[in-house]
């Protein structure tokens, strides 16, 4: 039986503070010494002091009249902690495998696999130094994994893994997916490039996807195409500049919607939620998202095809950081009709890190999204958020942060005479705001 050692794996993005702002796989000098195992974890716990409001009338059974807004608020209380586990193994020089597991998440009560992939940084298993000149700069990833669309997901929270996020919330329109596929990277002299494809499915089961009756029934699933190109350069010891553009396209969407595939929420619990009550017998949707993201995010809900372009500038000068997102999404609702509608997102955050090891930080962020929820809607809806945070890395593996958020919803429709018009839901006149204290551990 071969001896197994525990130690560093080759070419990893670090899970602690040293991995902040590492957007790409970087080739390191870790020596291969046989089969090696890596075991990691991530946990977070939030104390939430948020309140949400809307202008949607709710009718109580007795007496039968409008008396309030009837939203469930999880104010001044702890929410369910989240936990992840990562198991990795260095199988050969330049070849490693990774398995990511959700131990506790909002979407499942039980432990389940988030994804797993094989990463190839050398082809020595074919022949010593085979294509070594190419593989010095190239990486191949194959499996079900966090698909690399845009740079924003590297600064976002995912279940228990929240240490890399200076805030509590992710982007309002949160681009995140874990489809089965392959990605090929080539990074050299500041050039950042990636091209990939997935099967377009979060769940690998095959079934007819029915969106409308008759000829608009969609029974075809096409591969999703991903690409990223950009420039990332450490100009001198104080200044780093990065700019990337990313592309996502699926001609026939499967069961993976880029904006509703997160199974761990978007940072805030139960906001603008009423646990699906009825208004005089008419069901009221909790929000416009799928059940896998039951909070106040924005999901454009493209059903037949989707194309998204994301541009991310990043600047770091000493302890000051700026990160931006320009996201231009478009898609169609019905097979054979394909009327195009759009949803656009803009976000910018500034973070100032200070202290001997930049263990303290102050941060502020603005995020806005606008788009139609369906082609039948007369006008676009808009969601805006202002967020600020202060944080302290007690060690490189432990962070505590206090976050303030205010998020507002405009142009959503309401009930008229207890009859829903358009996309009537809890977001009509919606707002949530308040404080969240979060403690996170990652190793």
C-alpha positions in Angstrom: 0.0 0.0 0.0 1.4 3.4 -1.0 2.1 5.9 1.8 -0.2 8.8 1.9 1.0 12.2 3.2 -0.9 15.3 4.3 0.4 18.6 2.9 0.1 21.2 0.3 -1.4 20.5 -3.1 0.0 22.0 -6.2 -1.5 25.1 -7.8 -4.4 25.9 -5.5 -6.3 29.1 -4.8 -5.8 29.5 -1.0 -8.9 29.4 1.2 -7.6 31.8 3.8 -6.8 35.5 3.8 -3.7 34.9 1.5 -6.2 33.8 -1.3 -8.0 37.2 -1.4 -8.0 38.7 -4.9 -6.5 35.6 -6.5 -8.8 35.2 -9.5 -6.8 32.6 -11.4 -4.9 29.4 -10.9 -1.2 30.3 -10.5 1.6 27.8 -11.1 3.6 27.3 -7.9 6.7 25.4 -7.0 5.2 22.8 -4.6 7.1 19.6 -5.2 5.3 16.3 -5.9 6.2 13.7 -3.3 3.6 11.0 -4.0 0.0 10.8 -3.1 -1.0 13.7 -0.8 -4.3 14.6 0.8 -5.8 18.0 1.5 -8.7 18.5 3.9 -10.4 21.8 4.4 -13.5 23.4 5.8 -15.5 26.7 5.9 -18.1 27.8 8.4 -20.0 31.0 9.1 -22.6 32.2 11.6 -24.7 35.3 11.2 -26.7 37.4 13.7 -29.3 39.3 11.7 -31.0 42.5 12.6 -33.0 43.2 9.4 -36.5 44.3 8.7 -38.3 44.1 5.4 -41.4 46.0 4.2 -43.6 46.3 1.1 -46.7 48.0 -0.1 -48.5 44.9 -1.1 -51.8 44.6 0.8 -52.5 41.3 2.6 -55.9 40.1 3.6 -56.5 38.3 6.9 -59.3 35.7 7.0 -61.1 37.4 10.0 -62.1 40.1 9.5 -62.0 40.0 5.8 -60.3 43.3 5.1 -56.9 44.7 4.3 -55.1 45.2 7.6 -51.4 44.9 7.0 -48.4 43.8 4.9 -47.9 40.5 6.7 -44.2 39.8 5.9 -42.2 37.3 8.1 -39.2 39.0 9.5 -36.2 37.2 11.1 -35.2 40.3 13.1 -32.6 40.3 15.9 -31.8 36.6 15.8 -29.2 34.0 14.7 -29.8 32.4 11.4 -28.9 28.8 10.4 -25.1 28.5 10.2 -23.6 27.1 7.0 -20.7 24.7 6.7 -18.6 23.3 3.8 -15.9 20.6 3.5 -13.2 20.3 0.8 -11.3 17.1 0.1 -8.4 17.2 -2.3 -5.7 14.8 -3.4 -2.5 15.2 -5.4 -2.6 12.1 -7.6 0.4 12.7 -9.8 2.8 15.5 -10.6 0.6 18.2 -12.0 -2.6 16.3 -11.5 -5.0 16.8 -8.6 -8.7 16.1 -7.8 -11.0 18.2 -5.7 -14.3 17.4 -4.0 -16.5 20.2 -2.5 -19.3 19.3 -0.1 -22.1 21.4 1.5 -22.4 20.0 5.0 -25.3 22.4 5.9 -27.0 24.8 3.5 -30.3 26.5 3.0 -31.5 24.4 0.1 -30.9 20.9 1.5 -31.2 19.6 5.0 -28.7 16.9 4.3 -25.1 16.8 3.2 -24.5 16.7 -0.5 -21.8 17.3 -3.1 -21.4 20.8 -4.5 -19.1 19.5 -7.2 -15.9 17.8 -8.0 -13.2 18.2 -10.6 -9.9 17.1 -12.0 -7.2 19.7 -12.5 -4.3 19.1 -14.9 -1.3 21.4 -14.8 1.2 19.0 -16.4 0.9 16.2 -19.0 3.8 14.1 -17.5 1.5 11.2 -17.0 1.6 10.8 -20.8 5.3 11.4 -21.2 7.9 13.3 -19.1 7.8 17.0 -20.1 5.1 16.3 -22.7 4.1 19.7 -24.1 5.9 21.3 -21.2 6.3 24.6 -23.0 2.5 24.9 -23.3 1.6 23.5 -19.9 3.9 25.9 -18.1 1.1 28.4 -18.7 -2.0 26.2 -19.3 -4.4 24.5 -16.9 -7.3 22.1 -17.7 -10.2 21.5 -15.4 -12.8 18.8 -16.0 -15.8 18.0 -13.8 -18.9 19.5 -12.1 -17.5 22.7 -10.6 -18.0 26.4 -10.0 -18.0 27.6 -13.5 -15.7 30.5 -14.1 -18.0 33.1 -15.5 -16.8 36.6 -14.6 -14.6 37.7 -11.7 -17.3 38.6 -9.2 -17.8 35.1 -8.0 -14.2 35.2 -6.6 -15.2 38.0 -4.2 -18.6 36.5 -3.3 -20.0 34.2 -0.6 -20.9 30.6 -1.2 -22.6 28.8 1.7 -20.0 28.5 4.5 -17.3 30.0 2.4 -17.7 33.8 3.1 -14.2 34.8 4.2 -13.3 36.2 0.7 -16.3 38.5 0.7 -15.7 41.8 2.3 -19.5 42.1 2.7 -22.4 39.8 3.7 -24.4 40.1 0.4 -23.5 39.0 -3.1 -24.5 40.9 -6.2 -28.3 41.3 -6.5 -28.3 39.4 -9.8 -25.9 36.7 -8.7 -24.2 34.8 -11.5 -23.3 31.4 -10.2 -23.5 27.9 -11.6 -22.0 24.5 -11.0 -22.5 22.6 -14.3 -20.7 19.6 -15.6 -18.0 20.7 -18.1 -14.5 21.6 -19.0 -12.4 24.8 -18.9 -9.0 25.4 -20.4 -6.8 28.3 -19.1 -3.8 30.0 -20.6 -2.2 32.8 -18.4 1.1 34.3 -19.5 2.9 37.6 -19.0 -0.3 39.4 -17.7 -2.6 37.7 -20.3 -5.7 36.1 -18.7 -7.6 33.7 -20.9 -10.1 30.9 -20.4 -12.5 29.0 -22.7 -14.9 26.4 -21.6 -18.2 24.5 -22.2 -20.7 22.9 -19.9 -23.7 20.6 -20.5 -26.1 23.4 -19.3 -27.5 21.3 -16.5 -27.2 21.7 -12.7 -29.1 18.4 -12.2 -28.0 15.8 -14.7 -31.5 14.2 -15.0 -33.1 14.5 -18.5 -36.7 15.6 -18.7 -38.9 17.7 -21.0 -38.6 21.4 -20.1 -42.1 22.8 -20.6 -42.5 26.6 -20.5 -45.7 27.1 -22.5 -48.2 24.8 -24.2 -48.2 23.8 -27.8 -45.4 24.7 -30.2 -43.4 26.6 -27.6 -42.6 23.5 -25.6 -38.8 23.4 -25.2 -37.3 19.8 -25.4 -33.8 20.7 -26.4 -30.8 21.4 -24.1 -27.7 22.9 -25.7 -24.2 23.2 -24.2 -23.3 26.4 -22.5 -20.2 28.3 -23.8 -17.9 30.2 -21.5 -15.0 32.5 -22.2 -12.8 35.0 -20.3 -10.1 37.3 -21.6 -8.2 40.0 -19.9 -5.1 41.5 -18.4 -3.7 41.3 -14.9 -0.4 42.9 -14.0 1.5 43.8 -10.8 2.9 47.1 -12.1 5.1 47.6 -9.0 5.1 46.6 -5.4 2.2 48.9 -4.6 0.0 48.9 -7.7 -1.9 46.1 -9.4 -4.3 46.5 -12.4 -6.7 43.9 -13.8 -9.4 44.1 -16.4 -11.4 41.1 -17.7 -14.3 40.5 -20.0 -16.4 37.3 -19.8 -18.9 35.6 -22.0 -21.8 33.2 -21.3 -24.2 31.7 -23.9 -26.7 28.9 -24.1 -28.9 28.5 -27.2 -31.3 26.2 -25.4 -31.3 26.5 -21.6 -31.4 23.3 -19.5 -32.3 23.2 -15.9 -29.4 25.4 -14.9 -30.3 29.1 -14.9 -27.1 31.2 -14.3 -29.1 33.5 -11.9 -31.0 30.9 -9.9 -28.4 28.1 -9.5 -27.0 29.1 -6.1 -28.2 26.7 -3.4 -26.9 28.7 -0.5 -28.8 32.0 -0.7 -27.4 35.5 -1.3 -26.5 36.5 2.2 -29.7 37.7 3.9 -32.2 35.4 5.4 -36.0 35.5 4.7 -36.2 39.1 3.6 -39.5 40.1 1.8 -40.8 36.6 2.4 -44.2 35.6 3.6 -44.0 31.8 3.4 -46.5 31.7 0.5 -49.7 33.0 2.1 -52.8 33.6 0.0 -54.7 36.8 -0.6 -58.4 36.1 -0.7 -57.7 32.7 -2.1 -55.1 34.0 -4.6 -51.6 32.6 -4.1 -48.9 35.3 -3.7 -45.4 34.4 -4.8 -42.7 34.7 -2.2 -40.5 36.4 -4.9 -39.6 36.0 -8.5 -36.8 33.5 -7.9 -36.8 29.7 -7.9 -37.2 27.8 -4.6 -33.4 27.3 -4.6 -32.8 31.0 -3.8 -35.7 32.0 -1.5 -34.7 35.6 -0.8 -34.8 39.0 -2.4 -32.4 38.5 -5.3 -33.2 39.5 -8.9 -33.6 36.6 -11.4 -34.4 37.6 -15.0 -35.9 34.1 -15.5 -34.8 33.5 -19.1 -36.4 30.3 -20.2 -35.3 29.5 -23.7 -31.9 31.1 -24.4 -29.5 33.4 -22.6 -26.4 35.5 -23.4 -24.5 37.5 -20.8 -21.3 39.6 -20.9 -19.6 40.7 -17.7 -16.8 43.2 -17.5 -14.7 43.5 -14.3 -12.1 46.1 -13.5 -9.9 45.7 -10.4 -7.4 48.1 -9.0 -5.3 47.7 -5.9 -3.0 50.4 -4.7 -1.4 49.6 -1.4 -4.3 49.0 1.0 -7.0 50.5 -1.3 -9.0 48.2 -3.6 -11.7 49.0 -6.3 -13.7 46.3 -7.9 -16.5 46.8 -10.5 -19.1 44.8 -12.4 -20.8 45.7 -15.6 -23.2 42.8 -16.5 -25.3 42.9 -19.7 -27.7 39.9 -19.9 -30.2 39.1 -22.6 -32.5 36.1 -23.3 -35.7 34.7 -24.7 -38.7 33.2 -23.0 -40.3 30.9 -25.5 -38.9 28.3 -28.0 -39.7 29.4 -31.5 -40.5 32.9 -30.5 -37.3 34.2 -29.0 -38.4 37.8 -28.3 -35.3 39.4 -26.7 -35.4 41.1 -23.4 -32.5 42.4 -21.3 -31.4 42.8 -17.7 -28.4 45.0 -16.8 -26.4 45.1 -13.6 -23.8 47.7 -12.4 -21.9 47.3 -9.2 -18.8 48.9 -7.6 -17.1 48.5 -4.3 -14.2 50.1 -2.5 -12.3 48.4 0.3 -9.5 49.9 2.4 -7.3 47.4 4.2 -5.0 48.5 6.9 -2.9 47.2 9.8 0.4 45.4 9.8 -1.0 42.4 7.8 -4.0 44.3 6.4 -6.1 42.6 9.0 -8.6 45.4 9.3 -10.8 46.8 6.5 -13.5 49.3 5.7 -15.7 48.7 2.7 -18.6 50.3 0.8 -20.6 49.1 -2.2 -23.4 50.2 -4.6 -25.3 47.8 -6.8 -28.2 48.4 -9.2 -30.1 46.0 -11.6 -32.8 46.9 -14.1 -34.8 44.6 -16.5 -38.1 43.2 -17.5 -39.3 40.1 -15.8 -41.2 39.0 -18.9 -41.7 40.2 -22.4 -45.4 40.9 -21.5 -44.4 43.5 -18.9 -45.0 47.1 -19.8 -41.8 48.4 -18.0 -38.6 47.4 -16.4 -38.2 46.8 -12.6 -35.2 48.1 -10.7 -33.5 47.0 -7.6 -30.9 49.1 -5.8 -28.6 48.4 -2.8 -26.3 50.4 -0.6 -24.0 48.3 1.6 -21.1 49.0 4.0 -19.0 46.8 6.1 -16.2 46.9 8.7 -14.0 43.7 9.2 -11.3 42.2 11.2 -9.1 39.2 10.3 -8.4 37.9 13.8 -6.1 35.3 12.1 -5.7 34.6 8.4 -8.4 31.9 8.8 -10.9 33.8 10.9 -12.8 37.0 10.0 -15.5 39.0 11.8 -17.6 41.6 10.0 -20.4 44.0 10.7 -22.5 44.8 7.6 -25.2 47.5 7.0 -27.5 47.1 4.0 -30.5 48.9 2.5 -32.1 47.4 -0.6 -35.1 48.9 -2.5 -37.4 47.6 -5.2 -39.1 49.8 -7.8 -41.8 49.3 -10.5 -43.0 45.9 -9.3 -46.7 45.4 -9.7 -49.4 45.0 -7.0 -52.7 43.3 -6.5 -55.7 45.3 -7.8 -58.9 44.3 -6.2 -57.2 41.1 -5.0 -56.4 40.1 -8.6 -52.7 39.8 -9.5 -51.5 42.1 -12.3 -48.3 41.3 -14.1 -45.6 39.9 -11.8 -47.4 40.7 -8.6 -45.3 39.6 -5.6 -43.7 40.7 -2.3 -41.3 43.1 -4.1 -44.0 45.7 -4.8 -42.8 48.8 -2.9 -40.2 46.4 -1.2 -37.4 47.4 1.0 -35.2 45.7 3.6 -32.5 47.2 5.7 -30.5 46.8 8.9 -27.4 45.2 10.3 -25.8 41.7 10.1 -22.9 40.5 12.2 -21.0 37.6 10.5 -18.2 35.4 11.8 -16.5 33.1 9.3 -13.7 30.5 9.5 -12.0 29.0 6.4 -9.0 26.7 6.2 
